Amino acid sequence: RLAELYGAQLSANVTKLGETQLLSIALSAMDDRFAFTDESIAGGCAELLLQLLFAPALDARGLFPAGTIELEKRLLLERLLAERGNKRAFALRRCEEIMCEREAYGLNALGEEEAIAALAPADATAAWKRLLREARMQIVLVADADGTRVKTALRESFVSITRAPVVLGGEFIPAAEQSKFVREEQPVEQGKLILGLRAGVRDAQDRAAALRVMADLFGGGPYSKLFLQVREARSLCYYCRASFVRFKGILTVQCGVDTDKAFEARDAILEQLDLMRRGGFTDEELATAKRSMCDEIVSVADLPESLADWYTPAMLSGEHLLPEEVCARLNAVTRDDVIQAARGITLDTVYLLAAEQEGDA
């Protein structure tokens, strides 16, 4: 069927958006105007996606075939293994796991080895049926095509099932009660230092724009404090970058370090955070951060895939904002907004993935 749709490509993925597990199925295909006939490629893709979702291949018992389940389990376990091999991603996940050990955000969106190995066809089939009943669903079409056939196919499919979508949300902890330090060792050439910080917010809307600007000015591009001061001026790390996780209300700082410089790098990062709290940045630096962020945001329209992904957070925020509308909010952030955002941040967890000491196994 993919070949009949002019070589359409099918993909599926699972990630997390705050404390919501996000499953996505996507079809990329040639636009309708390039078809040899007057057929709707977009409509055909929508019908195929709906068939995959509502009428997948089941065995005589009404379950996903055992052979298919075993294949997918192996592929998922291989993906977990690959994640461990990427030490930068592994260190970030471990910090999140330790920092949020009593929160759903601490769970790996892919699952854990033991749970995957124990899955049976009945488990996967029950999860699929629950998804149809309870999952929040959002369909995005990016095409130069008439969406009438797509809308009709969607209505016809969804009218046949009884749905009770769950209320999506998340757990926001405004401040860390006390900070903790965890060191783990592996045979790595470069240590990974991760700082996990609570952003001082009570929901995803609370000071969202101010915190995005603050995080970028603090540790975004090559104009940021962490890049210029910690990496360049003091040569304490190979890379150093801060990210704001809006739908969890946390800030993370990722660094590649020599293990013997880890504590010095940590102190230097916190010094720059304190500088942000005291307004130690110029209006020009603030304007540069805003301009860089907006350039990146507007560029999502360059590719259909990135434009479709852009609207994913609307499932939690309830706002379908254009890139230009988000840029307007960022540009409205004042100097005092940034200072107040920085003052609400508290250190929760410091995680160091260190090189094994000489003589260790």
Buried (B, 14 or more C-beta within 10 A) or exposed (E): EEEEBBEBEBEEEEEBBBBBBBEBEBBBBBBBEEBEEEBBBBBBBBBBBBEBBEEEEBEEEEBBBEEBBEEBBEEBBEEBEEEEEEBBBBBBBBBBBBBBEEBBBBBEBBBEEEEBEEBEBEBBBEEBEEEBEEBEEEEBBBBEBEBEBBBEBBEEBBEEEEEEEEEBEBEBBEBBEEBBEBEEBBEBEBBBBBBBBBBBBEEBEBBBBBBBBBBBBBBBBEBBBBBBBBBEEBEBBEEBBBBBBBBBBBBBBBBBBBBEBBBBBBEBBBBBBEBBBEEBBEEEBBEBBBBBBBEBBBEBBEEBEEBBBBBBBEBBBEEEBEBEEBBEBBBEBEEEBBBBBBBBBBBBBBBBBBBEEEEEE
